[in-house]
Every structure is written in C-alpha cells, then in structure tokens.
Amino acid sequence: MRRYSGIPELLEQFMLQQGAEKRWVTVQELRDTFGLTRYRCNTVSGFLRRLHAGTFGQCPYIVLRIDQVEGYRPGDPPKYRYLVKLRSAIAPSVTGMKRPVRV
C-alpha cells in the first residue's frame, strides 16, 4: 500500500477536475497536472495497470482498457492511455443484488 501512497487521491482529484466518470487518461497528463517526477510517473503507470488487473483497496476507479499510443518518432518509447471509469458508474444496481440461494 505504501508504494502507491497518494496516487489514488491524485487520480480521484484529476477525474473530479475533468468532470468525468469515464475518460482516457495518460500518465503524461497526470504528470503535467500535478508536476510529478519521472520516477513517480513509473509508479503511477504501475498503479493504473494494477487497477486494470483488479480493484485496489478503496479506490473508486478502475481501468477498463489499456491502449498503446503511437510515438511521434520511430525511436520513442511506448506510451499508453488508460480508460479510467468510476467503479459505481459501471453497475450501480449490482451492489443491491443478492445471489440466488439454492435449496
């Protein structure tokens, strides 16, 4: 948990600033918005990939999809964009559902 300290809050703040429940996000956008270091950006990328693999604690967002984005030059390192969505916006009725009981 310590490894990602503060990152869920940054993601939530960013999404609230954008006014969106679902949006493509790049690590570069987060870096520019919050003035993150290059090292911290690697941690942000790892956190977003973890959200894609499954939920993370109490983070209200999940990553539905990860797409590779073409670089400007042939030698550019790969860049990715993450489709981030508010978890409760996916299926709000699921929380009230109960599993059928077999008799």
CORKA-V110291 format. One line per field, one symbol per residue. phi: phi as a letter, one per 30 degrees, with the letter a starting at -180 (. if undefined). psi: psi as a letter, one per 20 degrees, with the letter a starting at -180 (. if undefined). burial: 1 if it has 16 or more other ideal C-beta (glycine too) atoms within 10 Angstrom, else 0. A space follows every 10 residues. Layout:
phi->???
psi->???
burial->???
This chain:
phi->.deceidedd ddddddddib cbadbcdddd dddciddddd dddddddddd dddldbhcdd cbcdabcdcd ddbeddddbb bbdcbdeddd addddcdcdd cdc
psi->hhhkpighhg gggghhhikq hpqpqqhhgh gggjlqrhgh hhhgghghhh hhhrrocjpi qrohqpqppq rhqhiqqqqq qpopqpgiig nhihhiqqqq pp.
burial->0001001101 1001100000 0010101001 0000010001 0011101101 1000010010 1110000000 0000000000 1101110000 0000000000 000
